[in-house]
Amino acid sequence: VENIERVSFSSPWTSRLFYLEIKKKDFAFYRVLEFNKKVVGYAGYWRIQDEAHLVTFAIHPFYRRRGLGKILLNHILEEVRKRGIKRVTLEVRKSNYAAQNLYEGFGFKKVAIRPHYYHDTGEDAIVYWKNF
């Protein structure tokens, strides 16, 4: 997971941050995606009452464009729906068109822009919501 994080993000989470996130057992949920017995992607979300916030989502660059992101996102959305969650939110970089296309393909709607959200580049974030 850490390797995927490093090759996927310009400001990756540290090992310590992943450890602290996983310890939040009451409201933080993380899943990995395996392909040919190898972890190729992961996602994490926080449950806050009847909402979920997708806090991280990545597929290793070598395994992108194979439909694996769709498989992982579908699994996460099915899981949150089964937990009784009514809405899902997330932020994505304004320049990350592939992720935007993925989320929009699953019915997420752009609702806002967060100016200068990403501290490493100052890039804006697009806020998405999906209602069930």
Buried (B, 14 or more C-beta within 10 A) or exposed (E): BEEBBEEBBEEBBEEEEBEEBEEEEEEBBBEEBEBEEEEBBBBBBBBEEEBBBBBBBBBBEEBBEEEBBEBBBEEBBEBBEEEEBEBBBBBBBBEBEEBBEBBEEBEBEEEEEEEEBBEEEEBBBBBBBBEE
